């Protein structure tokens, strides 16, 4: 049995193996014998506390898809709405199942009783038509290219990549012949509808830990500076959790009856004047967050003219403003409103004396990862805590390798084995005077 690493920085590494809990690969002892698991967790809490409690002026948190994923089995309700967080791989499985009989029922959100039955292609067939190929190993270990996406009739091969398939489909749609045009467009509409529904889950404090997370990170910054949360997720878990704790969210939309997108909203704050005998002091409202949804949201809708983007009630938006998973996400980031959001994110990472925390982000998105890596190497006062369910994968992606290399090159980077819905809140919530 190898080592399981829980915390690693350029100074210390905490791990456990079959022979005990270790610091810098030496078994940690308390008195005569090795420490127990509780003592080991306290050591990690101490390391995390020392890292995040350094009087940072600016706090930025990146919340990825993994932050919405729980240990609960992915399931849909009777309307096809996801009950818990879901990975892209699980969405692909759902698409395979829904397109199996070449019919897809598209519900009308504004009139639930009205349904439209779309004639669609099976996933295997549309993959072949759009020439979706990927590499896999044959029995001899050689790399072969194939467009056979199924391991069997009910399951996808592990190499199947929904993002690449969608990229091929968007390109194929432009050149498809008249005979197949409607069916191809129906298939794309069905896939996007499945993605939308699968990520439309509601916040449930018994399932998700977002409220505890917001409570903890709200204490890391200074009162005059809002905590900045950046997310790639379409769901509304963060907004719902914030509402449940009576926190205030600046999400780039105006405070009006029909909120309109206005990126300058991020620059405002909530204060009140408190008069004293000689001066007027300003007090900043607590638990106020900036929320940058850089891939859009289930609740955003573009006007027919395209000139405005409004925020509406979830479920009332037919075509939400969302960057669907595909390899052209980088190009999409230059469109409105994504460009404004990415620009703001980049500015935040360049701010001096910044703490940057990631949760549920795998660093597989190149357009985001490259920006983060650039900030780490150019902003000397940026400290980055990278958290994930595993921090010592045997097959890390290239961006993750770059992060590890940067840590060994003595940039301020630490890795923590933790997830939003497991133990991250406990680690971040440890107080310096408690350790």
SEZA-801148 format. One record per residue (C-alpha): residue number from 1; x negated, y negated, z negated; residue in one letter. Coordinates in nm, 2 decimals. Example, Ala and Ser with C-alpha at 12.3 -4.5 7.8 and 13.67 -1.06 7.14 Angstrom:
% SEZA-801148
{1, {-1.23, 0.45, -0.78}, a}
{2, {-1.37, 0.11, -0.71}, s}
% end
This chain:
% SEZA-801148
{1, {0.00, 0.00, 0.00}, x}
{2, {-0.14, -0.34, 0.10}, x}
{3, {-0.11, -0.67, -0.07}, x}
{4, {0.21, -0.87, -0.07}, x}
{5, {0.12, -1.24, -0.08}, x}
{6, {0.35, -1.48, -0.27}, x}
{7, {0.16, -1.80, -0.27}, x}
{8, {-0.15, -1.91, -0.09}, x}
{9, {-0.34, -2.24, -0.05}, x}
{10, {-0.70, -2.32, 0.03}, x}
{11, {-0.77, -2.29, -0.34}, x}
{12, {-0.58, -1.99, -0.47}, x}
{13, {-0.40, -1.68, -0.35}, x}
{14, {-0.14, -1.50, -0.56}, x}
{15, {-0.04, -1.15, -0.46}, x}
{16, {0.07, -0.81, -0.59}, x}
{17, {-0.01, -0.46, -0.49}, x}
{18, {0.04, -0.11, -0.63}, x}
{19, {-0.22, -0.17, -0.89}, x}
{20, {-0.09, -0.49, -1.03}, x}
{21, {-0.04, -0.87, -0.99}, x}
{22, {-0.34, -1.06, -0.86}, x}
{23, {-0.49, -1.40, -0.84}, x}
{24, {-0.76, -1.44, -0.57}, x}
{25, {-0.74, -1.06, -0.53}, x}
{26, {-0.84, -0.99, -0.89}, x}
{27, {-0.58, -0.83, -1.13}, x}
{28, {-0.45, -1.09, -1.38}, x}
{29, {-0.46, -0.98, -1.74}, x}
{30, {-0.29, -1.12, -2.05}, x}
{31, {-0.48, -0.99, -2.35}, x}
{32, {-0.56, -0.62, -2.31}, x}
{33, {-0.34, -0.54, -2.01}, x}
{34, {-0.22, -0.67, -1.67}, x}
{35, {0.05, -0.94, -1.67}, x}
{36, {0.42, -0.85, -1.60}, x}
{37, {0.64, -0.98, -1.32}, x}
{38, {0.79, -1.26, -1.53}, x}
{39, {0.44, -1.39, -1.62}, x}
{40, {0.34, -1.37, -1.25}, x}
{41, {0.64, -1.57, -1.14}, x}
{42, {0.55, -1.84, -1.40}, x}
{43, {0.21, -1.86, -1.25}, x}
{44, {0.35, -1.92, -0.91}, x}
{45, {0.60, -2.18, -1.05}, x}
{46, {0.30, -2.36, -1.20}, x}
{47, {0.12, -2.36, -0.87}, x}
{48, {0.42, -2.49, -0.68}, x}
{49, {0.49, -2.75, -0.94}, x}
{50, {0.14, -2.88, -0.92}, x}
{51, {0.17, -2.90, -0.55}, x}
{52, {0.50, -3.08, -0.52}, x}
{53, {0.49, -3.31, -0.82}, x}
{54, {0.22, -3.55, -0.71}, x}
{55, {0.42, -3.88, -0.71}, x}
{56, {0.49, -3.87, -0.34}, x}
{57, {0.64, -4.18, -0.18}, x}
{58, {0.82, -3.99, 0.09}, x}
{59, {0.98, -3.64, 0.09}, x}
{60, {1.07, -3.46, 0.42}, x}
{61, {1.24, -3.12, 0.42}, x}
{62, {1.28, -2.91, 0.74}, x}
{63, {1.57, -2.66, 0.71}, x}
{64, {1.58, -2.39, 0.98}, x}
{65, {1.82, -2.11, 1.07}, x}
{66, {1.68, -1.88, 0.81}, x}
{67, {1.81, -2.11, 0.53}, x}
{68, {2.17, -2.02, 0.62}, x}
{69, {2.10, -1.65, 0.63}, x}
{70, {2.19, -1.44, 0.32}, x}
{71, {2.16, -1.08, 0.22}, x}
{72, {2.53, -1.04, 0.29}, x}
{73, {2.62, -0.84, 0.60}, x}
{74, {2.70, -1.07, 0.90}, x}
{75, {3.07, -1.05, 0.96}, x}
{76, {3.34, -1.25, 1.14}, x}
{77, {3.69, -1.33, 1.02}, x}
{78, {4.01, -1.27, 1.22}, x}
{79, {3.94, -1.58, 1.43}, x}
{80, {3.59, -1.48, 1.51}, x}
{81, {3.44, -1.74, 1.27}, x}
{82, {3.12, -1.64, 1.09}, x}
{83, {3.15, -1.59, 0.71}, x}
{84, {2.77, -1.60, 0.64}, x}
{85, {2.46, -1.73, 0.80}, x}
{86, {2.34, -1.55, 1.11}, x}
{87, {2.02, -1.51, 1.30}, x}
{88, {1.99, -1.55, 1.68}, x}
{89, {1.93, -1.17, 1.71}, x}
{90, {2.27, -1.10, 1.53}, x}
{91, {2.44, -1.35, 1.76}, x}
{92, {2.30, -1.16, 2.06}, x}
{93, {2.45, -0.84, 1.91}, x}
{94, {2.79, -1.01, 1.88}, x}
{95, {2.77, -1.13, 2.24}, x}
{96, {2.69, -0.77, 2.36}, x}
{97, {3.00, -0.65, 2.18}, x}
{98, {3.24, -0.93, 2.29}, x}
{99, {3.15, -0.90, 2.66}, x}
{100, {3.18, -0.53, 2.66}, x}
{101, {3.52, -0.51, 2.83}, x}
{102, {3.45, -0.80, 3.08}, x}
{103, {3.73, -1.00, 2.92}, x}
{104, {3.69, -1.28, 2.67}, x}
{105, {3.97, -1.46, 2.48}, x}
{106, {3.90, -1.84, 2.45}, x}
{107, {4.11, -2.00, 2.18}, x}
{108, {4.23, -2.36, 2.21}, x}
{109, {4.10, -2.54, 1.90}, x}
{110, {4.37, -2.80, 1.92}, x}
{111, {4.65, -2.55, 1.99}, x}
{112, {4.56, -2.22, 1.82}, x}
{113, {4.86, -2.04, 1.97}, x}
{114, {4.74, -2.12, 2.32}, x}
{115, {4.47, -1.87, 2.45}, x}
{116, {4.29, -1.84, 2.78}, x}
{117, {4.16, -1.50, 2.89}, x}
{118, {3.83, -1.54, 3.08}, x}
{119, {3.70, -1.28, 3.33}, x}
{120, {3.33, -1.24, 3.24}, x}
{121, {3.03, -1.02, 3.32}, x}
{122, {2.89, -0.76, 3.08}, x}
{123, {2.57, -0.87, 2.92}, x}
{124, {2.37, -0.61, 3.10}, x}
{125, {2.51, -0.72, 3.44}, x}
{126, {2.47, -1.10, 3.39}, x}
{127, {2.11, -1.04, 3.27}, x}
{128, {2.03, -0.86, 3.60}, x}
{129, {2.21, -1.12, 3.81}, x}
{130, {2.01, -1.40, 3.65}, x}
{131, {1.69, -1.20, 3.68}, x}
{132, {1.62, -1.19, 3.31}, x}
{133, {1.31, -0.98, 3.26}, x}
{134, {1.09, -0.92, 2.96}, x}
{135, {0.78, -0.72, 2.88}, x}
{136, {0.77, -0.41, 2.67}, x}
{137, {0.54, -0.12, 2.61}, x}
{138, {0.58, 0.22, 2.77}, x}
{139, {0.50, 0.56, 2.61}, x}
{140, {0.13, 0.52, 2.70}, x}
{141, {0.11, 0.17, 2.55}, x}
{142, {0.10, -0.01, 2.88}, x}
{143, {0.30, -0.33, 2.94}, x}
{144, {0.58, -0.30, 3.18}, x}
{145, {0.84, -0.55, 3.30}, x}
{146, {1.20, -0.46, 3.28}, x}
{147, {1.55, -0.60, 3.28}, x}
{148, {1.71, -0.31, 3.11}, x}
{149, {1.83, -0.49, 2.80}, x}
{150, {2.00, -0.20, 2.62}, x}
{151, {1.84, 0.05, 2.39}, x}
{152, {2.17, 0.24, 2.42}, x}
{153, {2.53, 0.13, 2.51}, x}
{154, {2.58, -0.04, 2.17}, x}
{155, {2.25, -0.19, 2.08}, x}
{156, {2.00, -0.43, 2.24}, x}
{157, {1.63, -0.36, 2.27}, x}
{158, {1.42, -0.54, 2.01}, x}
{159, {1.24, -0.74, 2.29}, x}
{160, {1.57, -0.89, 2.41}, x}
{161, {1.56, -1.27, 2.38}, x}
{162, {1.88, -1.47, 2.39}, x}
{163, {1.71, -1.80, 2.44}, x}
{164, {1.53, -1.68, 2.75}, x}
{165, {1.85, -1.53, 2.89}, x}
{166, {2.04, -1.85, 2.84}, x}
{167, {1.76, -2.05, 3.01}, x}
{168, {1.79, -1.81, 3.31}, x}
{169, {2.17, -1.84, 3.31}, x}
{170, {2.16, -2.23, 3.31}, x}
{171, {1.92, -2.22, 3.61}, x}
{172, {2.12, -1.94, 3.79}, x}
{173, {2.44, -2.14, 3.75}, x}
{174, {2.31, -2.41, 3.98}, x}
{175, {2.25, -2.17, 4.27}, x}
{176, {2.51, -1.90, 4.23}, x}
{177, {2.73, -1.81, 4.53}, x}
{178, {3.09, -1.90, 4.55}, x}
{179, {3.21, -1.54, 4.50}, x}
{180, {3.05, -1.52, 4.15}, x}
{181, {3.06, -1.89, 4.05}, x}
{182, {3.37, -1.89, 3.83}, x}
{183, {3.28, -1.56, 3.66}, x}
{184, {2.93, -1.68, 3.59}, x}
{185, {3.06, -2.01, 3.44}, x}
{186, {3.32, -1.81, 3.24}, x}
{187, {3.04, -1.59, 3.10}, x}
{188, {2.83, -1.89, 3.00}, x}
{189, {3.14, -2.05, 2.84}, x}
{190, {3.21, -1.73, 2.65}, x}
{191, {2.85, -1.70, 2.52}, x}
{192, {2.84, -2.06, 2.40}, x}
{193, {3.18, -2.01, 2.23}, x}
{194, {3.05, -1.71, 2.05}, x}
{195, {2.75, -1.90, 1.93}, x}
{196, {2.97, -2.19, 1.82}, x}
{197, {3.20, -1.96, 1.62}, x}
{198, {2.93, -1.75, 1.47}, x}
{199, {2.77, -2.06, 1.32}, x}
{200, {3.10, -2.22, 1.20}, x}
{201, {3.08, -2.07, 0.85}, x}
{202, {3.21, -2.27, 0.56}, x}
{203, {3.01, -2.35, 0.25}, x}
{204, {3.07, -2.11, -0.04}, x}
{205, {2.87, -2.17, -0.36}, x}
{206, {2.90, -1.80, -0.44}, x}
{207, {2.72, -1.71, -0.11}, x}
{208, {2.49, -2.01, -0.04}, x}
{209, {2.24, -2.19, -0.26}, x}
{210, {2.24, -2.53, -0.08}, x}
{211, {2.38, -2.73, -0.37}, x}
{212, {2.11, -2.61, -0.61}, x}
{213, {1.85, -2.68, -0.34}, x}
{214, {1.97, -3.04, -0.29}, x}
{215, {1.98, -3.10, -0.67}, x}
{216, {1.62, -2.98, -0.70}, x}
{217, {1.47, -3.18, -0.41}, x}
{218, {1.66, -3.49, -0.51}, x}
{219, {1.42, -3.51, -0.81}, x}
{220, {1.10, -3.49, -0.61}, x}
{221, {1.11, -3.83, -0.45}, x}
{222, {1.11, -4.19, -0.58}, x}
{223, {1.45, -4.36, -0.64}, x}
{224, {1.38, -4.63, -0.38}, x}
{225, {1.31, -4.37, -0.11}, x}
{226, {1.58, -4.14, 0.02}, x}
{227, {1.50, -3.77, 0.05}, x}
{228, {1.49, -3.69, 0.43}, x}
{229, {1.63, -3.36, 0.54}, x}
{230, {1.58, -3.25, 0.90}, x}
{231, {1.76, -2.94, 1.02}, x}
{232, {1.78, -2.74, 1.34}, x}
{233, {2.12, -2.59, 1.23}, x}
{234, {2.46, -2.67, 1.38}, x}
{235, {2.65, -2.57, 1.07}, x}
{236, {2.78, -2.81, 0.80}, x}
{237, {2.65, -2.63, 0.49}, x}
{238, {2.42, -2.92, 0.38}, x}
{239, {2.70, -3.18, 0.43}, x}
{240, {2.95, -2.96, 0.25}, x}
{241, {2.71, -2.89, -0.04}, x}
{242, {2.63, -3.26, -0.07}, x}
{243, {3.00, -3.34, -0.09}, x}
{244, {3.06, -3.08, -0.36}, x}
{245, {2.80, -3.25, -0.58}, x}
{246, {2.92, -3.61, -0.49}, x}
{247, {2.60, -3.69, -0.31}, x}
{248, {2.58, -3.94, -0.03}, x}
{249, {2.46, -3.84, 0.32}, x}
{250, {2.33, -4.07, 0.59}, x}
{251, {2.36, -3.86, 0.90}, x}
{252, {2.31, -4.13, 1.17}, x}
{253, {2.68, -4.21, 1.20}, x}
{254, {2.85, -4.53, 1.10}, x}
{255, {3.06, -4.55, 0.78}, x}
{256, {3.39, -4.60, 0.97}, x}
{257, {3.72, -4.43, 1.02}, x}
{258, {3.59, -4.27, 1.34}, x}
{259, {3.21, -4.24, 1.28}, x}
{260, {2.99, -4.33, 1.58}, x}
{261, {2.63, -4.24, 1.62}, x}
{262, {2.40, -4.52, 1.52}, x}
{263, {2.04, -4.41, 1.44}, x}
{264, {1.97, -4.74, 1.25}, x}
{265, {2.19, -4.61, 0.97}, x}
{266, {1.89, -4.41, 0.85}, x}
{267, {1.71, -4.73, 0.76}, x}
{268, {1.98, -4.84, 0.51}, x}
{269, {2.01, -4.76, 0.15}, x}
{270, {2.27, -4.79, -0.13}, x}
{271, {2.18, -5.04, -0.41}, x}
{272, {2.35, -5.25, -0.67}, x}
{273, {2.24, -5.55, -0.86}, x}
{274, {2.22, -5.54, -1.24}, x}
{275, {2.21, -5.89, -1.39}, x}
{276, {1.99, -5.95, -1.70}, x}
{277, {1.91, -6.27, -1.89}, x}
{278, {1.62, -6.38, -1.66}, x}
{279, {1.63, -6.15, -1.35}, x}
{280, {1.85, -5.95, -1.13}, x}
{281, {1.73, -5.60, -1.10}, x}
{282, {1.82, -5.36, -0.82}, x}
{283, {1.92, -5.00, -0.89}, x}
{284, {1.92, -4.74, -0.62}, x}
{285, {2.20, -4.49, -0.60}, x}
{286, {2.08, -4.14, -0.69}, x}
{287, {2.12, -3.83, -0.47}, x}
{288, {2.13, -4.01, -0.14}, x}
{289, {1.99, -3.81, 0.16}, x}
{290, {1.91, -3.88, 0.52}, x}
{291, {2.02, -3.58, 0.73}, x}
{292, {1.87, -3.55, 1.08}, x}
{293, {2.04, -3.27, 1.28}, x}
{294, {1.79, -3.26, 1.56}, x}
{295, {1.97, -2.99, 1.75}, x}
{296, {2.32, -3.14, 1.72}, x}
{297, {2.62, -3.03, 1.52}, x}
{298, {2.95, -2.85, 1.54}, x}
{299, {3.12, -3.18, 1.44}, x}
{300, {2.97, -3.40, 1.71}, x}
{301, {3.15, -3.48, 2.03}, x}
{302, {3.05, -3.70, 2.33}, x}
{303, {3.31, -3.94, 2.48}, x}
{304, {3.43, -3.87, 2.83}, x}
{305, {3.23, -4.17, 2.95}, x}
{306, {2.93, -4.03, 2.78}, x}
{307, {2.86, -4.37, 2.61}, x}
{308, {2.95, -4.28, 2.25}, x}
{309, {2.91, -3.98, 2.02}, x}
{310, {3.16, -3.94, 1.74}, x}
{311, {3.16, -3.72, 1.43}, x}
{312, {3.49, -3.54, 1.39}, x}
{313, {3.64, -3.27, 1.16}, x}
{314, {3.49, -2.93, 1.22}, x}
{315, {3.72, -2.72, 1.43}, x}
{316, {3.86, -3.02, 1.62}, x}
{317, {3.57, -3.04, 1.86}, x}
{318, {3.60, -2.84, 2.19}, x}
{319, {3.25, -2.91, 2.33}, x}
{320, {3.02, -3.00, 2.05}, x}
{321, {2.70, -3.19, 2.10}, x}
{322, {2.45, -2.91, 2.05}, x}
{323, {2.12, -2.79, 2.19}, x}
{324, {2.20, -2.43, 2.25}, x}
{325, {1.91, -2.18, 2.22}, x}
{326, {1.71, -2.18, 2.54}, x}
{327, {1.36, -2.24, 2.65}, x}
{328, {1.45, -2.59, 2.78}, x}
{329, {1.50, -2.72, 2.42}, x}
{330, {1.19, -2.94, 2.46}, x}
{331, {1.34, -3.12, 2.76}, x}
{332, {1.67, -3.16, 2.58}, x}
{333, {1.50, -3.34, 2.30}, x}
{334, {1.45, -3.64, 2.53}, x}
{335, {1.82, -3.69, 2.57}, x}
{336, {2.05, -3.89, 2.35}, x}
{337, {2.10, -3.85, 2.05}, x}
{338, {1.82, -3.60, 2.01}, x}
{339, {1.54, -3.84, 2.12}, x}
{340, {1.63, -4.09, 1.84}, x}
{341, {1.64, -3.81, 1.59}, x}
{342, {1.31, -3.66, 1.70}, x}
{343, {1.15, -4.00, 1.70}, x}
{344, {1.26, -4.06, 1.34}, x}
{345, {1.14, -3.72, 1.24}, x}
{346, {0.80, -3.79, 1.39}, x}
{347, {0.78, -4.13, 1.21}, x}
{348, {0.86, -3.96, 0.88}, x}
{349, {0.58, -3.71, 0.92}, x}
{350, {0.33, -4.00, 0.99}, x}
{351, {0.43, -4.19, 0.67}, x}
{352, {0.15, -4.20, 0.41}, x}
{353, {0.17, -4.00, 0.09}, x}
{354, {0.44, -3.76, 0.22}, x}
{355, {0.55, -3.42, 0.09}, x}
{356, {0.67, -3.19, 0.36}, x}
{357, {0.87, -2.87, 0.28}, x}
{358, {1.00, -2.61, 0.52}, x}
{359, {1.26, -2.34, 0.46}, x}
{360, {1.40, -2.09, 0.70}, x}
{361, {1.19, -2.23, 0.99}, x}
{362, {0.97, -1.96, 1.17}, x}
{363, {0.76, -2.21, 1.37}, x}
{364, {0.86, -2.03, 1.69}, x}
{365, {1.01, -2.35, 1.84}, x}
{366, {0.71, -2.50, 2.01}, x}
{367, {0.85, -2.85, 2.06}, x}
{368, {0.90, -2.89, 1.68}, x}
{369, {0.59, -2.69, 1.57}, x}
{370, {0.35, -2.88, 1.78}, x}
{371, {0.47, -3.21, 1.64}, x}
{372, {0.43, -3.08, 1.28}, x}
{373, {0.08, -2.95, 1.35}, x}
{374, {-0.02, -3.28, 1.50}, x}
{375, {0.11, -3.47, 1.19}, x}
{376, {-0.08, -3.23, 0.96}, x}
{377, {-0.40, -3.30, 1.14}, x}
{378, {-0.36, -3.67, 1.17}, x}
{379, {-0.19, -3.78, 0.85}, x}
{380, {-0.45, -3.72, 0.58}, x}
{381, {-0.20, -3.78, 0.30}, x}
{382, {0.06, -3.53, 0.43}, x}
{383, {0.10, -3.23, 0.20}, x}
{384, {0.29, -2.93, 0.35}, x}
{385, {0.46, -2.65, 0.16}, x}
{386, {0.56, -2.38, 0.41}, x}
{387, {0.81, -2.13, 0.27}, x}
{388, {0.95, -1.81, 0.43}, x}
{389, {1.06, -1.46, 0.34}, x}
{390, {0.72, -1.34, 0.43}, x}
{391, {0.40, -1.54, 0.46}, x}
{392, {0.16, -1.26, 0.57}, x}
{393, {0.32, -1.11, 0.88}, x}
{394, {0.12, -0.86, 1.08}, x}
{395, {0.22, -1.03, 1.40}, x}
{396, {0.25, -1.41, 1.34}, x}
{397, {0.33, -1.64, 1.63}, x}
{398, {0.06, -1.87, 1.76}, x}
{399, {0.19, -2.18, 1.57}, x}
{400, {0.19, -1.98, 1.24}, x}
{401, {-0.17, -1.88, 1.32}, x}
{402, {-0.26, -2.25, 1.37}, x}
{403, {-0.10, -2.34, 1.03}, x}
{404, {-0.31, -2.07, 0.86}, x}
{405, {-0.62, -2.19, 1.03}, x}
{406, {-0.55, -2.55, 0.92}, x}
{407, {-0.51, -2.43, 0.56}, x}
{408, {-0.85, -2.27, 0.58}, x}
{409, {-0.99, -2.59, 0.73}, x}
{410, {-0.88, -2.76, 0.40}, x}
{411, {-0.57, -2.95, 0.52}, x}
{412, {-0.31, -2.99, 0.24}, x}
{413, {-0.11, -2.68, 0.32}, x}
{414, {0.03, -2.41, 0.09}, x}
{415, {0.24, -2.10, 0.17}, x}
{416, {0.52, -1.97, -0.06}, x}
{417, {0.71, -1.65, -0.02}, x}
{418, {1.07, -1.78, -0.09}, x}
{419, {1.40, -1.84, 0.08}, x}
{420, {1.68, -2.09, 0.03}, x}
{421, {1.92, -1.82, -0.09}, x}
{422, {1.68, -1.62, -0.30}, x}
{423, {1.42, -1.78, -0.53}, x}
{424, {1.31, -2.11, -0.37}, x}
{425, {1.52, -2.32, -0.59}, x}
{426, {1.37, -2.16, -0.90}, x}
{427, {1.02, -2.22, -0.78}, x}
{428, {1.08, -2.58, -0.68}, x}
{429, {1.28, -2.66, -1.00}, x}
{430, {1.00, -2.57, -1.24}, x}
{431, {0.90, -2.88, -1.44}, x}
{432, {0.53, -2.97, -1.49}, x}
{433, {0.56, -2.97, -1.87}, x}
{434, {0.72, -2.63, -1.87}, x}
{435, {0.42, -2.45, -1.72}, x}
% end
